[in-house]
Amino acid sequence: MEGKELKYWRKKYNLTQSQLAQHLKVDRVTITRWEIGLRNIPSFLFLALEAIENRLMRRGRKTKTKTGKEKPKRKGM
C-alpha cells in the first residue's frame, strides 16, 4: 500500500488523520508521514484497515462516492 492509497481509503470512510490514528493506536503524525511518503507503511496495515472498515460498516458509517457524495454502506455484506 502506498500513501496515496491510504489517504484515499481514509477519505472514503470520511475519517480525519486523527481519527484513523486513534483507531490504529498511533500518533497523527505517523498517518501524515505514511500518506506523504516520509515513512514506509507496514505491510500488515491492510489487515488493520480491513478490521476498521468492518467495524465502521457495523456502525453504519457512510462512505463517499467518487463524486464526493455520501452513500450508506450496504448491510449484510
Secondary structure, DSSP 8 states (H G I E B T S, - for coil): --HHHHHHHHHHTT--HHHHHHHHTS-HHHHHHHHHTSS---TTHHHHHHHHHHHHHHTT-EEE-TTS-EEE--TT-
